[in-house]
């Protein structure tokens, strides 16, 4: 498999403790979410912001440390799923030098649903563009655990 330098650097940085981090405090307010967390039309699943932190495992954000103004940047965010939890949409919002990523997932509404007890790392590709130079912040918003409080992780990016 051909791995890009960005992903290799992210993996090494994570191992050294600089690319993986604990969620920020305080919690994010639910009113900030671009999509409502709601039950599907058939009533069988709930769309909610994805789990980023669960039992000591946390999100990985693979993003270049330097990008060019006006150029599309490809990055990756890993969320936590498994069993009956599936990947839904990912929303990316850029406002000036602040980018926000909102990964969503589907969880069953029936508490009696039988699911496997596996932990899955879901790698999500994101693309964004910063239109001005400076130090940008890329923030990923999600949940601390399945159904837990909203939290965020951030990375700083130099835009040249």
OpenMM code with the backbone's topology and positions (N, CA, C; nanometers):
from openmm import Vec3, app, unit

residues = "UNK UNK UNK UNK UNK UNK UNK UNK UNK UNK UNK UNK UNK UNK UNK UNK UNK UNK UNK UNK UNK UNK UNK UNK UNK UNK UNK UNK UNK UNK UNK UNK UNK UNK UNK UNK UNK UNK UNK UNK UNK UNK UNK UNK UNK UNK UNK UNK UNK UNK UNK UNK UNK UNK UNK UNK UNK UNK UNK UNK UNK UNK UNK UNK UNK UNK UNK UNK UNK UNK UNK UNK UNK UNK UNK UNK UNK UNK UNK UNK UNK UNK UNK UNK UNK UNK UNK UNK UNK UNK UNK UNK UNK UNK UNK UNK UNK UNK UNK UNK UNK UNK UNK UNK UNK UNK UNK UNK UNK UNK UNK UNK UNK UNK UNK UNK UNK UNK UNK UNK UNK UNK UNK UNK UNK UNK UNK UNK UNK UNK UNK UNK UNK UNK UNK UNK UNK UNK UNK UNK UNK UNK UNK UNK UNK UNK UNK UNK UNK UNK UNK UNK UNK UNK UNK UNK UNK UNK UNK UNK".split()
positions = [
    Vec3(0.0841, -0.1172, 0.0000),
    Vec3(0.0000, 0.0000, 0.0000),
    Vec3(0.0886, 0.1234, 0.0000),
    Vec3(0.0555, 0.2217, -0.0835),
    Vec3(0.1308, 0.3444, -0.0947),
    Vec3(0.0788, 0.4458, 0.0064),
    Vec3(0.1606, 0.4806, 0.1057),
    Vec3(0.1179, 0.5753, 0.2081),
    Vec3(0.1772, 0.7117, 0.1778),
    Vec3(0.0966, 0.8157, 0.1929),
    Vec3(0.1449, 0.9506, 0.1679),
    Vec3(0.2308, 0.9966, 0.2839),
    Vec3(0.3233, 1.0926, 0.2596),
    Vec3(0.4068, 1.1456, 0.3680),
    Vec3(0.3239, 1.2044, 0.4812),
    Vec3(0.2107, 1.2660, 0.4492),
    Vec3(0.1257, 1.3245, 0.5530),
    Vec3(0.0785, 1.2181, 0.6505),
    Vec3(0.0338, 1.1035, 0.5981),
    Vec3(-0.0176, 0.9979, 0.6859),
    Vec3(0.0939, 0.9354, 0.7677),
    Vec3(0.2104, 0.9198, 0.7083),
    Vec3(0.3230, 0.8626, 0.7819),
    Vec3(0.3639, 0.9568, 0.8945),
    Vec3(0.3727, 1.0877, 0.8652),
    Vec3(0.4058, 1.1856, 0.9670),
    Vec3(0.3008, 1.1846, 1.0772),
    Vec3(0.1740, 1.1746, 1.0393),
    Vec3(0.0668, 1.1716, 1.1394),
    Vec3(0.0797, 1.0497, 1.2290),
    Vec3(0.1107, 0.9349, 1.1712),
    Vec3(0.1245, 0.8129, 1.2501),
    Vec3(0.2414, 0.8241, 1.3474),
    Vec3(0.3546, 0.8780, 1.3012),
    Vec3(0.4713, 0.8950, 1.3878),
    Vec3(0.4411, 0.9982, 1.4959),
    Vec3(0.3786, 1.1102, 1.4571),
    Vec3(0.3452, 1.2141, 1.5535),
    Vec3(0.2487, 1.1619, 1.6582),
    Vec3(0.1538, 1.0783, 1.6165),
    Vec3(0.0583, 1.0206, 1.7107),
    Vec3(0.1324, 0.9330, 1.8113),
    Vec3(0.2252, 0.8522, 1.7621),
    Vec3(0.3019, 0.7650, 1.8498),
    Vec3(0.3840, 0.8464, 1.9497),
    Vec3(0.4301, 0.9655, 1.9070),
    Vec3(0.5080, 1.0525, 1.9941),
    Vec3(0.4205, 1.1436, 2.0800),
    Vec3(0.2901, 1.1378, 2.0564),
    Vec3(0.1978, 1.2124, 2.1399),
    Vec3(0.1585, 1.3495, 2.0892),
    Vec3(0.1981, 1.3891, 1.9667),
    Vec3(0.1639, 1.5235, 1.9220),
    Vec3(0.0474, 1.5281, 1.8244),
    Vec3(0.0111, 1.4189, 1.7586),
    Vec3(-0.0997, 1.4234, 1.6624),
    Vec3(-0.2281, 1.3655, 1.7195),
    Vec3(-0.2205, 1.2941, 1.8280),
    Vec3(-0.3399, 1.2426, 1.8945),
    Vec3(-0.3507, 1.3180, 2.0259),
    Vec3(-0.4685, 1.3610, 2.0592),
    Vec3(-0.4815, 1.4406, 2.1799),
    Vec3(-0.6109, 1.4092, 2.2506),
    Vec3(-0.6199, 1.4598, 2.3716),
    Vec3(-0.7437, 1.4478, 2.4462),
    Vec3(-0.8389, 1.5544, 2.3977),
    Vec3(-0.9683, 1.5327, 2.4150),
    Vec3(-1.0638, 1.6330, 2.3717),
    Vec3(-1.0466, 1.7613, 2.4509),
    Vec3(-1.0828, 1.8728, 2.3882),
    Vec3(-1.0730, 2.0012, 2.4548),
    Vec3(-1.1865, 2.0183, 2.5552),
    Vec3(-1.1711, 2.1095, 2.6451),
    Vec3(-1.2762, 2.1468, 2.7391),
    Vec3(-1.3033, 2.2941, 2.7200),
    Vec3(-1.4168, 2.3491, 2.7389),
    Vec3(-1.5374, 2.2785, 2.7782),
    Vec3(-1.6024, 2.2077, 2.6601),
    Vec3(-1.7088, 2.1396, 2.6878),
    Vec3(-1.7814, 2.0680, 2.5835),
    Vec3(-1.8368, 2.1655, 2.4801),
    Vec3(-1.8592, 2.1150, 2.3597),
    Vec3(-1.9180, 2.1920, 2.2507),
    Vec3(-2.0690, 2.1949, 2.2708),
    Vec3(-2.1328, 2.3068, 2.2390),
    Vec3(-2.2777, 2.3185, 2.2527),
    Vec3(-2.3467, 2.2563, 2.1324),
    Vec3(-2.4544, 2.1843, 2.1547),
    Vec3(-2.5272, 2.1156, 2.0479),
    Vec3(-2.5811, 2.2138, 1.9435),
    Vec3(-2.6012, 2.3389, 1.9792),
    Vec3(-2.6519, 2.4378, 1.8837),
    Vec3(-2.5507, 2.4688, 1.7734),
    Vec3(-2.4241, 2.4309, 1.7917),
    Vec3(-2.3208, 2.4534, 1.6904),
    Vec3(-2.3258, 2.3519, 1.5760),
    Vec3(-2.3984, 2.2432, 1.5927),
    Vec3(-2.3981, 2.1374, 1.4919),
    Vec3(-2.4699, 2.1810, 1.3647),
    Vec3(-2.4082, 2.1556, 1.2468),
    Vec3(-2.4713, 2.1956, 1.1213),
    Vec3(-2.5897, 2.1071, 1.0813),
    Vec3(-2.5931, 1.9834, 1.1265),
    Vec3(-2.7042, 1.8921, 1.0996),
    Vec3(-2.7631, 1.8480, 1.2332),
    Vec3(-2.8936, 1.8441, 1.2407),
    Vec3(-2.9600, 1.8010, 1.3634),
    Vec3(-2.9357, 1.6528, 1.3865),
    Vec3(-2.9286, 1.6151, 1.5120),
    Vec3(-2.9195, 1.4741, 1.5476),
    Vec3(-3.0639, 1.4251, 1.5562),
    Vec3(-3.1045, 1.3477, 1.4560),
    Vec3(-3.2447, 1.3061, 1.4542),
    Vec3(-3.2616, 1.1615, 1.4112),
    Vec3(-3.3778, 1.1098, 1.4468),
    Vec3(-3.4142, 0.9716, 1.4153),
    Vec3(-3.4521, 0.9624, 1.2681),
    Vec3(-3.4155, 0.8505, 1.2048),
    Vec3(-3.4470, 0.8269, 1.0633),
    Vec3(-3.5976, 0.8169, 1.0424),
    Vec3(-3.6399, 0.8304, 0.9165),
    Vec3(-3.7833, 0.8251, 0.8829),
    Vec3(-3.8476, 0.6937, 0.9268),
    Vec3(-3.7713, 0.5826, 0.9191),
    Vec3(-3.8281, 0.4538, 0.9585),
    Vec3(-3.8201, 0.4294, 1.1100),
    Vec3(-3.7551, 0.5218, 1.1833),
    Vec3(-3.7468, 0.5113, 1.3288),
    Vec3(-3.6447, 0.4122, 1.3803),
    Vec3(-3.5654, 0.3522, 1.2915),
    Vec3(-3.4730, 0.2458, 1.3335),
    Vec3(-3.3338, 0.2942, 1.3713),
    Vec3(-3.2962, 0.4162, 1.3303),
    Vec3(-3.1621, 0.4639, 1.3638),
    Vec3(-3.1627, 0.6131, 1.3928),
    Vec3(-3.0610, 0.6549, 1.4637),
    Vec3(-3.0415, 0.7941, 1.5003),
    Vec3(-2.9126, 0.8429, 1.4373),
    Vec3(-2.9198, 0.9583, 1.3677),
    Vec3(-2.7962, 1.0216, 1.3179),
    Vec3(-2.7439, 1.1066, 1.4316),
    Vec3(-2.6186, 1.0805, 1.4706),
    Vec3(-2.5570, 1.1608, 1.5752),
    Vec3(-2.4117, 1.1869, 1.5387),
    Vec3(-2.3540, 1.2881, 1.6029),
    Vec3(-2.2136, 1.3188, 1.5801),
    Vec3(-2.1323, 1.1984, 1.6272),
    Vec3(-2.0308, 1.1635, 1.5501),
    Vec3(-1.9525, 1.0411, 1.5734),
    Vec3(-1.8702, 1.0452, 1.7019),
    Vec3(-1.8431, 0.9266, 1.7529),
    Vec3(-1.7573, 0.9112, 1.8699),
    Vec3(-1.6123, 0.9368, 1.8306),
    Vec3(-1.5445, 1.0238, 1.9067),
    Vec3(-1.4034, 1.0561, 1.8824),
    Vec3(-1.3141, 1.0048, 1.9936),
    Vec3(-1.3719, 0.9701, 2.1054),
    Vec3(-1.2948, 0.9325, 2.2229),
    Vec3(-1.3715, 0.8245, 2.2963),
    Vec3(-1.3098, 0.7075, 2.3153),
    Vec3(-1.3802, 0.5961, 2.3779),
    Vec3(-1.2804, 0.5039, 2.4466),
    Vec3(-1.2938, 0.4875, 2.5767),
    Vec3(-1.2104, 0.3942, 2.6534),
    Vec3(-1.0616, 0.4087, 2.6258),
    Vec3(-1.0115, 0.5317, 2.6213),
    Vec3(-0.8685, 0.5550, 2.6005),
    Vec3(-0.8267, 0.5660, 2.4558),
    Vec3(-0.9111, 0.5262, 2.3611),
    Vec3(-0.8813, 0.5443, 2.2194),
    Vec3(-0.9317, 0.6817, 2.1785),
    Vec3(-0.8548, 0.7515, 2.0951),
    Vec3(-0.8994, 0.8829, 2.0525),
    Vec3(-0.8770, 0.9030, 1.9038),
    Vec3(-0.9353, 1.0085, 1.8539),
    Vec3(-0.9331, 1.0433, 1.7124),
    Vec3(-0.7898, 1.0691, 1.6638),
    Vec3(-0.7691, 1.0413, 1.5365),
    Vec3(-0.6458, 1.0788, 1.4695),
    Vec3(-0.6844, 1.1757, 1.3589),
    Vec3(-0.6160, 1.2895, 1.3550),
    Vec3(-0.6360, 1.3866, 1.2485),
    Vec3(-0.5076, 1.3916, 1.1681),
    Vec3(-0.5130, 1.3474, 1.0434),
    Vec3(-0.3960, 1.3497, 0.9550),
    Vec3(-0.4137, 1.4661, 0.8594),
    Vec3(-0.3383, 1.5722, 0.8832),
    Vec3(-0.3489, 1.6940, 0.8033),
    Vec3(-0.2085, 1.7524, 0.7886),
    Vec3(-0.1768, 1.8101, 0.6731),
    Vec3(-0.0451, 1.8717, 0.6578),
    Vec3(-0.0278, 1.9881, 0.7555),
    Vec3(0.0953, 2.0146, 0.7983),
    Vec3(0.1203, 2.1267, 0.8889),
    Vec3(0.1275, 2.2587, 0.8125),
    Vec3(0.1549, 2.2511, 0.6805),
    Vec3(0.1605, 2.3701, 0.5949),
    Vec3(0.0793, 2.3449, 0.4690),
    Vec3(0.0005, 2.4461, 0.4293),
    Vec3(-0.0790, 2.4363, 0.3074),
    Vec3(-0.0682, 2.5685, 0.2317),
    Vec3(-0.1109, 2.5667, 0.1056),
    Vec3(-0.1074, 2.6868, 0.0228),
    Vec3(-0.2447, 2.7541, 0.0210),
    Vec3(-0.2435, 2.8860, 0.0231),
    Vec3(-0.3664, 2.9638, 0.0143),
    Vec3(-0.4409, 2.9261, -0.1138),
    Vec3(-0.5697, 2.9006, -0.1034),
    Vec3(-0.6537, 2.8731, -0.2189),
    Vec3(-0.6419, 2.7333, -0.2772),
    Vec3(-0.5579, 2.6494, -0.2197),
    Vec3(-0.5413, 2.5121, -0.2699),
    Vec3(-0.6247, 2.4146, -0.1873),
    Vec3(-0.6848, 2.3193, -0.2561),
    Vec3(-0.7606, 2.2156, -0.1861),
    Vec3(-0.6651, 2.1288, -0.1048),
    Vec3(-0.7026, 2.1032, 0.0179),
    Vec3(-0.6211, 2.0219, 0.1083),
    Vec3(-0.6988, 1.8951, 0.1411),
    Vec3(-0.6351, 1.7821, 0.1199),
    Vec3(-0.6947, 1.6542, 0.1573),
    Vec3(-0.6410, 1.6142, 0.2935),
    Vec3(-0.7308, 1.5751, 0.3812),
    Vec3(-0.6932, 1.5318, 0.5155),
    Vec3(-0.7809, 1.4135, 0.5535),
    Vec3(-0.7500, 1.3528, 0.6670),
    Vec3(-0.8244, 1.2355, 0.7130),
    Vec3(-0.8510, 1.2469, 0.8617),
    Vec3(-0.9704, 1.2067, 0.8996),
    Vec3(-1.0112, 1.2033, 1.0391),
    Vec3(-1.0593, 1.0618, 1.0679),
    Vec3(-1.0149, 1.0058, 1.1790),
    Vec3(-1.0584, 0.8729, 1.2188),
    Vec3(-1.1601, 0.8855, 1.3316),
    Vec3(-1.2761, 0.8227, 1.3123),
    Vec3(-1.3781, 0.8194, 1.4165),
    Vec3(-1.3922, 0.6750, 1.4650),
    Vec3(-1.4629, 0.6573, 1.5736),
    Vec3(-1.4771, 0.5251, 1.6350),
    Vec3(-1.6188, 0.4729, 1.6160),
    Vec3(-1.6297, 0.3513, 1.5670),
    Vec3(-1.7597, 0.2884, 1.5464),
    Vec3(-1.7494, 0.1409, 1.5786),
    Vec3(-1.8420, 0.0620, 1.5249),
    Vec3(-1.8395, -0.0818, 1.5467),
    Vec3(-1.9782, -0.1363, 1.5703),
    Vec3(-1.9882, -0.2685, 1.5699),
    Vec3(-2.1172, -0.3319, 1.5948),
    Vec3(-2.2237, -0.2806, 1.5019),
    Vec3(-2.3261, -0.2197, 1.5567),
    Vec3(-2.4378, -0.1656, 1.4776),
    Vec3(-2.4197, -0.0178, 1.4437),
    Vec3(-2.3062, 0.0405, 1.4780),
    Vec3(-2.2811, 0.1826, 1.4510),
    Vec3(-2.2166, 0.1944, 1.3143),
    Vec3(-2.2798, 0.2728, 1.2245),
    Vec3(-2.2272, 0.2866, 1.0886),
    Vec3(-2.1961, 0.4321, 1.0562),
    Vec3(-2.1094, 0.4515, 0.9585),
    Vec3(-2.0688, 0.5848, 0.9139),
    Vec3(-2.1848, 0.6518, 0.8408),
    Vec3(-2.2062, 0.7779, 0.8682),
    Vec3(-2.3028, 0.8598, 0.7955),
    Vec3(-2.2227, 0.9705, 0.7270),
    Vec3(-2.2775, 1.0856, 0.7068),
    Vec3(-2.2118, 1.1943, 0.6343),
    Vec3(-2.1081, 1.2663, 0.7204),
    Vec3(-2.0205, 1.3428, 0.6548),
    Vec3(-1.9246, 1.4292, 0.7231),
    Vec3(-1.9411, 1.5691, 0.6651),
    Vec3(-1.9597, 1.6673, 0.7520),
    Vec3(-1.9772, 1.8058, 0.7091),
    Vec3(-1.8502, 1.8838, 0.7423),
    Vec3(-1.7982, 1.9594, 0.6439),
    Vec3(-1.6811, 2.0444, 0.6640),
    Vec3(-1.7226, 2.1891, 0.6389),
    Vec3(-1.6903, 2.2774, 0.7334),
    Vec3(-1.7238, 2.4191, 0.7230),
    Vec3(-1.5957, 2.4992, 0.7409),
    Vec3(-1.5668, 2.5919, 0.6473),
    Vec3(-1.4503, 2.6800, 0.6598),
    Vec3(-1.4993, 2.8230, 0.6656),
    Vec3(-1.4521, 2.8961, 0.7669),
    Vec3(-1.4851, 3.0369, 0.7832),
    Vec3(-1.3553, 3.1096, 0.8159),
    Vec3(-1.2976, 3.1773, 0.7146),
    Vec3(-1.1701, 3.2452, 0.7348),
    Vec3(-1.0601, 3.1436, 0.7597),
    Vec3(-0.9929, 3.1580, 0.8727),
    Vec3(-0.8848, 3.0650, 0.9086),
    Vec3(-0.9308, 2.9618, 1.0112),
    Vec3(-1.0587, 2.9382, 1.0161),
    Vec3(-1.1133, 2.8359, 1.1076),
    Vec3(-1.1928, 2.7344, 1.0273),
    Vec3(-1.1509, 2.6107, 1.0359),
    Vec3(-1.2230, 2.5012, 0.9710),
    Vec3(-1.2814, 2.4101, 1.0773),
    Vec3(-1.4025, 2.3632, 1.0540),
    Vec3(-1.4670, 2.2713, 1.1477),
    Vec3(-1.5155, 2.1492, 1.0715),
    Vec3(-1.4954, 2.0328, 1.1309),
    Vec3(-1.5363, 1.9055, 1.0715),
    Vec3(-1.6337, 1.8389, 1.1680),
    Vec3(-1.7481, 1.7971, 1.1118),
    Vec3(-1.8530, 1.7333, 1.1907),
    Vec3(-1.8830, 1.5965, 1.1306),
    Vec3(-1.8171, 1.4900, 1.1789),
    Vec3(-1.8487, 1.3554, 1.1284),
    Vec3(-1.9726, 1.3000, 1.2007),
    Vec3(-2.0616, 1.2404, 1.1245),
    Vec3(-2.1833, 1.1815, 1.1810),
    Vec3(-2.1817, 1.0303, 1.1625),
    Vec3(-2.2581, 0.9614, 1.2465),
    Vec3(-2.2750, 0.8166, 1.2344),
    Vec3(-2.4188, 0.7812, 1.2676),
    Vec3(-2.4565, 0.6579, 1.2336),
    Vec3(-2.5913, 0.6059, 1.2625),
    Vec3(-2.5811, 0.5032, 1.3735),
    Vec3(-2.6714, 0.5159, 1.4706),
    Vec3(-2.6794, 0.4188, 1.5803),
    Vec3(-2.8232, 0.3700, 1.5895),
    Vec3(-2.8444, 0.2448, 1.6281),
    Vec3(-2.9823, 0.1931, 1.6366),
    Vec3(-3.0598, 0.2606, 1.7502),
    Vec3(-3.1890, 0.2799, 1.7292),
    Vec3(-3.2738, 0.3389, 1.8333),
    Vec3(-3.3294, 0.2330, 1.9285),
    Vec3(-3.3392, 0.1091, 1.8827),
    Vec3(-3.3916, 0.0008, 1.9652),
    Vec3(-3.2809, -0.0497, 2.0577),
    Vec3(-3.2969, -0.0284, 2.1858),
    Vec3(-3.1953, -0.0694, 2.2828),
    Vec3(-3.1805, -0.2210, 2.2918),
    Vec3(-3.2740, -0.2973, 2.2361),
    Vec3(-3.2665, -0.4430, 2.2375),
    Vec3(-3.1995, -0.4996, 2.1119),
    Vec3(-3.1495, -0.4124, 2.0251),
    Vec3(-3.0800, -0.4576, 1.9042),
    Vec3(-2.9536, -0.5332, 1.9451),
    Vec3(-2.9335, -0.6502, 1.8857),
    Vec3(-2.8144, -0.7305, 1.9142),
    Vec3(-2.7035, -0.6876, 1.8186),
    Vec3(-2.5912, -0.6454, 1.8751),
    Vec3(-2.4778, -0.5969, 1.7962),
    Vec3(-2.3501, -0.6651, 1.8435),
    Vec3(-2.2544, -0.6767, 1.7532),
    Vec3(-2.1237, -0.7295, 1.7928),
    Vec3(-2.0523, -0.6243, 1.8768),
    Vec3(-1.9622, -0.6676, 1.9612),
    Vec3(-1.8907, -0.5770, 2.0514),
    Vec3(-1.7520, -0.5441, 1.9964),
    Vec3(-1.7449, -0.5098, 1.8687),
    Vec3(-1.6156, -0.4768, 1.8100),
    Vec3(-1.5953, -0.3257, 1.8072),
    Vec3(-1.4686, -0.2838, 1.8047),
    Vec3(-1.4328, -0.1439, 1.7912),
    Vec3(-1.3753, -0.1256, 1.6517),
    Vec3(-1.4307, -0.0321, 1.5768),
    Vec3(-1.3860, -0.0084, 1.4399),
    Vec3(-1.3357, 0.1355, 1.4294),
    Vec3(-1.2246, 0.1528, 1.3600),
    Vec3(-1.1698, 0.2849, 1.3317),
    Vec3(-1.2121, 0.3220, 1.1902),
    Vec3(-1.2991, 0.4208, 1.1779),
    Vec3(-1.3506, 0.4625, 1.0481),
    Vec3(-1.2720, 0.5834, 0.9989),
    Vec3(-1.1980, 0.5648, 0.8916),
    Vec3(-1.1162, 0.6721, 0.8335),
    Vec3(-1.2014, 0.7501, 0.7341),
    Vec3(-1.2135, 0.8797, 0.7572),
    Vec3(-1.2964, 0.9650, 0.6722),
    Vec3(-1.2086, 1.0666, 0.6001),
    Vec3(-1.2234, 1.0733, 0.4697),
    Vec3(-1.1508, 1.1717, 0.3896),
    Vec3(-1.2267, 1.3030, 0.3920),
    Vec3(-1.1538, 1.4118, 0.4131),
    Vec3(-1.2138, 1.5448, 0.4086),
    Vec3(-1.1300, 1.6324, 0.3162),
    Vec3(-1.1919, 1.7340, 0.2603),
    Vec3(-1.1219, 1.8291, 0.1734),
    Vec3(-1.1691, 1.9688, 0.2110),
    Vec3(-1.0749, 2.0609, 0.2212),
    Vec3(-1.1089, 2.1982, 0.2555),
    Vec3(-1.0101, 2.2935, 0.1900),
    Vec3(-1.0462, 2.4237, 0.1871),
    Vec3(-0.9624, 2.5277, 0.1269),
    Vec3(-0.9633, 2.6485, 0.2197),
    Vec3(-0.8432, 2.6995, 0.2516),
    Vec3(-0.8321, 2.8263, 0.3244),
    Vec3(-0.7970, 2.9333, 0.2226),
    Vec3(-0.8695, 3.0460, 0.2234),
    Vec3(-0.8535, 3.1509, 0.1228),
    Vec3(-0.7631, 3.2653, 0.1656),
    Vec3(-0.7088, 3.2598, 0.2881),
    Vec3(-0.6174, 3.3647, 0.3320),
    Vec3(-0.5015, 3.3041, 0.4103),
    Vec3(-0.3894, 3.3777, 0.4120),
    Vec3(-0.2677, 3.3307, 0.4797),
    Vec3(-0.2774, 3.3556, 0.6300),
    Vec3(-0.2055, 3.2742, 0.7049),
    Vec3(-0.2005, 3.2881, 0.8499),
    Vec3(-0.1975, 3.1513, 0.9156),
    Vec3(-0.2196, 3.1486, 1.0448),
    Vec3(-0.2263, 3.0219, 1.1181),
    Vec3(-0.3736, 2.9839, 1.1311),
    Vec3(-0.4097, 2.8738, 1.0694),
    Vec3(-0.5480, 2.8269, 1.0703),
    Vec3(-0.5671, 2.7217, 1.1786),
    Vec3(-0.6910, 2.7043, 1.2182),
    Vec3(-0.7280, 2.5998, 1.3136),
    Vec3(-0.8273, 2.5063, 1.2458),
    Vec3(-0.7978, 2.3778, 1.2494),
    Vec3(-0.8926, 2.2769, 1.2021),
    Vec3(-0.9457, 2.2060, 1.3260),
    Vec3(-1.0763, 2.2138, 1.3464),
    Vec3(-1.1404, 2.1567, 1.4655),
    Vec3(-1.2322, 2.0436, 1.4231),
    Vec3(-1.2209, 1.9301, 1.4902),
    Vec3(-1.3090, 1.8164, 1.4663),
    Vec3(-1.3999, 1.8038, 1.5881),
    Vec3(-1.5309, 1.8049, 1.5630),
    Vec3(-1.6304, 1.7985, 1.6706),
    Vec3(-1.6947, 1.6605, 1.6708),
    Vec3(-1.7058, 1.6010, 1.7877),
    Vec3(-1.7673, 1.4696, 1.8004),
    Vec3(-1.8085, 1.4433, 1.9435),
    Vec3(-1.8239, 1.3161, 1.9763),
    Vec3(-1.8687, 1.2774, 2.1099),
    Vec3(-1.7592, 1.2035, 2.1854),
    Vec3(-1.7596, 1.2225, 2.3161),
    Vec3(-1.6723, 1.1460, 2.4045),
    Vec3(-1.7483, 1.0187, 2.4375),
    Vec3(-1.7253, 0.9143, 2.3592),
    Vec3(-1.7976, 0.7896, 2.3770),
    Vec3(-1.9278, 0.7906, 2.3001),
    Vec3(-1.9896, 0.6768, 2.2911),
    Vec3(-2.1155, 0.6635, 2.2192),
    Vec3(-2.2251, 0.7330, 2.2986),
    Vec3(-2.2806, 0.8408, 2.2441),
    Vec3(-2.3855, 0.9154, 2.3125),
    Vec3(-2.3350, 1.0076, 2.4214),
    Vec3(-2.2027, 1.0219, 2.4354),
    Vec3(-2.1454, 1.1080, 2.5388),
    Vec3(-2.1534, 1.2559, 2.5042),
    Vec3(-2.0902, 1.3376, 2.5866),
    Vec3(-2.0930, 1.4822, 2.5653),
    Vec3(-2.0162, 1.5206, 2.4394),
    Vec3(-2.0490, 1.6358, 2.3828),
    Vec3(-1.9797, 1.6851, 2.2645),
    Vec3(-1.8439, 1.7418, 2.3046),
    Vec3(-1.7409, 1.7071, 2.2273),
    Vec3(-1.6039, 1.7523, 2.2510),
    Vec3(-1.5430, 1.7918, 2.1165),
    Vec3(-1.4232, 1.8510, 2.1209),
    Vec3(-1.3541, 1.8822, 1.9962),
    Vec3(-1.2047, 1.8595, 2.0109),
    Vec3(-1.1413, 1.8324, 1.8972),
    Vec3(-0.9970, 1.8193, 1.8861),
    Vec3(-0.9531, 1.9240, 1.7856),
    Vec3(-0.8361, 1.9840, 1.8047),
    Vec3(-0.7910, 2.0868, 1.7124),
    Vec3(-0.6489, 2.0623, 1.6642),
    Vec3(-0.6209, 2.1115, 1.5437),
    Vec3(-0.4865, 2.1119, 1.4856),
    Vec3(-0.4617, 2.2508, 1.4293),
    Vec3(-0.3384, 2.2975, 1.4402),
    Vec3(-0.2979, 2.4249, 1.3822),
    Vec3(-0.2307, 2.3969, 1.2482),
    Vec3(-0.2595, 2.4817, 1.1497),
    Vec3(-0.2057, 2.4653, 1.0158),
    Vec3(-0.1549, 2.6014, 0.9691),
    Vec3(-0.0341, 2.6050, 0.9159),
    Vec3(0.0185, 2.7291, 0.8584),
    Vec3(-0.0268, 2.7388, 0.7142),
    Vec3(-0.0946, 2.8483, 0.6802),
    Vec3(-0.1449, 2.8701, 0.5448),
    Vec3(-0.0567, 2.9779, 0.4814),
    Vec3(0.0126, 2.9402, 0.3729),
    Vec3(0.1074, 3.0317, 0.3071),
    Vec3(0.0627, 3.0671, 0.1665),
] * unit.nanometer
topology = app.Topology()
chain = topology.addChain("A")
for resn in residues:
    res = topology.addResidue(resn, chain)
    for name in ("N", "CA", "C"):
        topology.addAtom(name, app.Element.getBySymbol(name[0]), res)
